[in-house]
Amino acid sequence: MKKIIYGLMVLSVMAQADFTRSSAGVVTDNKTKLEWQDDYSDNDGKVKSGVFKDAITYCEDLKLDNGDWRLPNINELKSLIIDKLAPTIDSKFKNTSTTNYYLSSTTILQQYYASSYAVYFKDGKVSSARKTYSKYIRCVR
């Protein structure tokens, strides 16, 4: 019985997701109207990774579909989590790795170092990590 209820909950959440993908490699969340990078041809087709300051620069310099990109805040990044089954991101995203966290621009000052929040699309977990640790990058506009 628990499996049936859980399955219905997952289907309910998935039914709420409304994403479309353009031929330019941009995925639009039709509810929030945010547009997400899903083309990494500038990185040989591999999901880009880097430390916090490099992620900010990468997004600001990204020319995909006429530019105007930035690193998303944690609430924007969390809005991509559609369920708790791997991967936890909509299937319209063709270029998603679940082997590392994705950086957000939301920072937190911990006891001895600055960190930023990040999302792990394998299980939807949100965590913080030092800004000097390399994580995946997905830009938004």
Residue pairs with C-beta under 8 A, 6 or more apart in sequence:
10 83
10 84
10 85
13 82
13 83
14 82
14 83
16 31
16 82
17 82
17 90
18 29
18 30
18 31
19 27
19 28
19 29
19 30
19 90
19 92
19 93
20 27
20 28
20 30
20 92
21 27
21 28
21 38
21 92
21 93
21 94
22 28
22 65
24 39
24 64
24 65
25 37
25 38
25 39
25 41
25 64
25 65
25 95
26 35
26 36
26 37
26 38
26 39
26 64
26 65
27 35
27 36
27 38
27 90
27 92
27 93
28 34
28 35
28 36
29 35
29 36
29 79
29 80
32 76
32 79
34 72
34 76
34 79
34 140
34 141
35 65
35 140
35 141
36 80
36 93
36 138
36 139
36 140
37 59
37 62
37 64
37 69
37 138
37 139
37 140
38 92
38 93
38 94
38 95
38 96
38 138
39 64
39 95
40 46
40 47
40 48
40 95
42 48
42 62
42 63
42 64
45 95
47 95
47 96
47 97
47 136
47 137
47 138
48 58
48 136
48 137
49 100
49 134
49 135
49 136
49 137
50 58
50 134
50 135
50 137
51 131
51 132
51 133
51 134
51 135
52 103
52 107
52 116
52 131
52 132
53 131
55 71
55 103
55 135
55 137
56 70
56 71
56 105
58 137
58 139
59 69
59 70
59 71
59 137
59 139
59 140
60 69
60 70
62 69
62 139
64 139
68 141
69 139
69 140
69 141
70 105
70 139
70 140
70 141
71 103
71 104
71 105
71 137
71 139
71 140
72 104
72 105
72 138
72 139
72 140
73 104
73 105
73 106
74 104
74 105
74 106
74 117
74 119
74 126
75 106
76 104
76 140
77 102
77 104
77 117
77 118
77 119
77 138
77 140
78 119
78 126
80 89
80 90
80 93
80 119
80 121
81 88
81 89
81 119
81 121
81 124
82 88
82 89
82 90
83 124
84 123
84 124
86 98
86 121
86 122
86 123
87 96
87 98
87 121
87 122
88 121
88 122
88 123
88 124
89 96
89 121
96 121
97 121
97 136
98 120
98 121
98 122
99 122
100 120
100 134
100 135
100 136
101 118
101 119
101 120
101 127
101 129
101 135
101 136
102 118
102 119
102 120
102 121
102 135
102 136
102 137
102 138
103 116
103 118
103 135
103 136
103 137
104 116
104 117
104 118
104 119
105 116
106 116
106 117
107 114
107 115
107 116
107 117
107 131
108 114
108 115
108 116
108 117
108 128
109 115
110 128
113 130
113 131
113 132
114 130
114 131
115 128
115 129
115 130
115 131
116 128
116 129
116 131
117 126
117 127
117 128
118 126
118 127
118 128
118 129
118 135
119 125
119 126
120 126
120 127
129 135
